[in-house]
Amino acid sequence: MAKRLVENLLHNTKLVSIGLILVFLSGVLYGVCNAAVPRMYLQASNEEAGINSEFTVKVLVDSETPLNAYAAEINYPSQLLEPVRFDNSFSLINFWHDEPLVFANGRIMFNGGSPAPFRGEAGELLTIYFKARQEGFAELSLLNSAVYAADGKGTEISPEIRPLKVMIRSGAIPAGEPAPIDTVSPEIKFLSIIPDPFKPDQKLVGIVASDPGSGVKETLLRWRSLLLWDEWQLAKNPTAVPKNVWAVQIKVFDNQGNVTEKTIYDWREFRSRLLLPIALIIAGFAIAFFAKRIRKRQRGY
């Protein structure tokens, strides 16, 4: 029964991850209520911005139905606005399938979820710092956005969406929100490496990291299957690695350059792949050393 439930969850959502499997399983305790359609919307720190100034835009959600997974695409006029950085320090999302991605055609995409269902108003998903580039009327909108009910099935719901308009002009404009000063490194709260229950030729690395000061910017990952480290790559949640990996190293960066590193080991894989060969090599050297000493004694020197 449990195996069938997990398989159904994996096919029922685009957010395929160990963290999000747990997200959906945690939702078994919550039913989908006959409630109003959830709403996802954008909220700016200022309705007006001066050229070259920065202001923030929050992606928020209201819902009477318990939710625990979210996906959104923010469209913005790239000729008027430039995304400077993200802040997810107060986000409802704990498991990021991908870090927020910026595309050249004025799109920002993100998706992820949380084991703890949310029901209420003004739940924050992401804060975006924009820089105003030139005068104009900037309209930001949400497209291809979805929320997922915490009902044990990951039921997809199309939320009501609301656009945002910001006037950019020269002259005296109220200052935007200052970027917080953050000198504390991110915290890796959870890191695991387990066999993939559906693909026996690989393992899954699950990561939960947070940064209360400025939010997590990106997470990098590399691994060892023999003696040398592989190249660093962007981590997803989870990240699939080859079955023969015995060590995984994680680097988590926040939005102000602070970094945290952590390494996790699969000792069973280490013993099966490296311990016996190393022991045999050491034994071979020992045998050769003692054989050489015996020959010297036999020759009388």
N, C-alpha and C positions, 0 to 999 in steps of 0.2 A: 504493500500500500504506500509506504513512504517513498519507495523508489519511483512508483508511478506518479506520485504527487510532484516530486522534483522534476521528473521528465516533462510533465505537463507545464510546470512553471517555466522551464527553459524554452519550450516552444511558444509560450504565451507572452513573451516579452523580448524586446530588442536588447535589453540591458543584461547580457549574459555574464554573470560574475558570481563568485562565491559569496561576496558581501550581499549582492542583491538576491541570491537564492535565500539567504537568511532573512532578508527584508520581506520577501513574499511569504516565507514560512511563518514569520512573526505575525503576519496579518491574518492568520487563521482565526485568531481570537476576535477579529473585528468584522462585522458585516457591513455591507453597503446599504446605507440608509436611503430611504426615499426623500432625498434632500435636494436643495437647489444645486444647479450645475456649478462646480468650482470655477473660480475666476483667477486668471493670471494677468498681471498688469505691471507696468513700469512706473516708477516714481522718481522724479528728479529732485536734487537738493535745491535747485533754483529753476524758476520758469524762464529766466533770462540769463545769458552768459556773455561775458566780454571776450573779444578775440584774444587768443593765447591763454585764456584762463582755463582752469579745470573745474569740473563739477561731477557729481556722482549720479548714477542711475541705478536704482535697486530693482531687481526682479522679485516681485512679491506674489503670494498666492493666498486667496481666501477659500475656505472650504468647510462645509458642514459634514461632508463625508470624510472619514479618515483616509489619508493619503500617505504613501511612503516611497514613491518614486516619481521622477520628474524629468521631462525633456523639453528643451526650448531652443528656438532660433530667433535671435534678435536682429532685425534689419535696421540699418542706420545709414544716413547719407555720408558716404566716405569723403566727399569733397568738403563737407562742413565739419565733420567730427573725426577725431582720431582716438581710438581706445588706447589708454596709456597702461593700465594694469587692472587686475581683478583683485577683489577681496572676498574670500569665502569664510572669514573667521566667524561669522554669525549665521552661516548657512544651515538650513535644515538637512542638507545633504552631507552624509558621512562617507558614503561609498561613491567615488567619482569613477564612472566607467571610462571617461576621458576627461582630462583637464579641459577647461574652456578653450575653444579654438577660434581664432580670428581668421577670416577669409578676406581676400583682397577686394571682393566686390561688395563690401559693406555688410558682412554677416558674422555673427557670433553664435556659436552652437555649444551647448553643454547638456549632459545628462547624468543622472545618478540617483541615489536613494538613501534611505536610512532605516535601521531596524525599528526605530520609534515612530509610529504613525503620528501624523499631524492633522489636527482639526481645529480651526480657528480663523483668525484674521491676521493679515499682514505678516504671514510667514515668509522670512527672507530666504531666497534661493541663491542670489549672487548680487554683489555690488560691483559696478563697472565705473572706473574713473575715465571720463572722456576729456579731451582737450579740444576747445573750440578753435577751428582753423581759419574760418572766414565768416563774414556776415551772411545771414540767411535764416530761413525758417526750417529748423531741423525737426523732421518727424521720424520717430522711432516706432517700430511696430514688432509684434510677436507673430511669427508664422510657424507652421508645422510644429506646434507645441502640444504637449500631452502631459497628463498626470495619470498616475496609476493607483487604483484603490487598494487599501490594505485589507483585502478580503481573502487572502490566501490563494488567489488566482492571478493577481496582477492585472485586473481588469482595466483596460485603457479607457480613459475619459477625455474627450475633447473639451478643454475649458473655454469658458467665455474669456475673450481677450480684449484689452483696451490699449490703444496706442498712446504715445506721449509726444507732446510738441514743446520744443524749446526754441526761444528766439535768441539768435546770436547777433550782437551788434557791438559797435564801438562805443566808447564813452564810459561813464562811471557806472559800473555794474557791481552789485553786491558780490563779495568774494565767495567762492565755493568752499566746500568742506576741505579743510587741510588734511593731507595724508597723515595718518597716525605714525608716530615714531616707534619703530619696533627694533629692539636689539636682542630679542630672545629667539633662539633657534626653534624650528618646528618640533613637534613631538610625534614620534611614531608610536601610536597606541596599540597597534596590532600588526603582526607580521607572521605569516605562516606559509609553509610549502607542503602541499598534499598531493597525492595521486589524483589525476582527473578521473572521476567515476565513469565518464563516458568515452574517453579516449585513452586507452592504456599506454600509448606511446609518448605521453607527455604528463607534466605536472602543472599545478596551478599555484601561483603565488598571490596571496591576498594581502592587501595593505590598507591600513586605516591610519591616516596622519592628519594632524590639525595644527593650526597656528592662530592663537587668539589675537595676536597683535596685528597682523596684516594679511593673514590667509596664506594658504599653500599655493605657490605659483606652478611648480612642476615637480614630478617625481621621476627619477631615473633609476634604471635597474641594469645589473650585469650579473653574469653567473660563471661558475667553473664546472666543467664536466671532466676535465683532466687537471693539469697543474696551472695553466695560464687562465687569466680572466678573459672573458669575451668582451666585446665593445659595449659601452654604455648605450642604452636606448630608453625612450620614453616608456614608462610603465602604464599599463591599464589596470583595471580592477575587475577580474584578476588578469594577470599576465601568464600566458602559457609558455612554459620552458620545456626543453627536452627531458625525457625520462631519466637520462643518465647524469643530470645536474646534481651536484652534491653540496654546492655553496651558492648562495644568492646574496648580493650586496645591494643595498638601497641608499639613494641620496634623495633627500627631500629639501627643496628650496622654498623659502617664503618670498613674499613680494618685495622684501627689502634686502635680499641677498644673504640672509642667514641660512645655514645649511645644517642638516643632521644626517649622519650616516649610521647604518646598522647592517650587520651580516647575520644571516640565518643558515644553519647547516642541516643537511640530511645525512646523519651519521650512518644510517644503514647503507645508503648508497656509497658513502665514502669507504666503508669497510669492504663492500663488495667490489668496488672498482679500483681503489688505490691501496688499501691497507695490505691486502694479500700480495699484490705485485711489489710494493715497497719492501715487505718482509722478505720476499723471495730474493730481491736485489741485494738487501743487506746480508741475507744468508749466503748468497753467492760470493759477495766480497769477503765475508768471514772465512768461507771455505778456501777461497783462493789465497787469502793471507796466511792461514795456518798451513796450507799445502806448501807454500813458498818457504815458510820457516822450517818445516820438516825436511824439505830438500836441502836447505842450507846445512842443517845439522848432519844429514847423511853425508854431505860432501866435506864436513869437518871445518866449516867456517860460518 
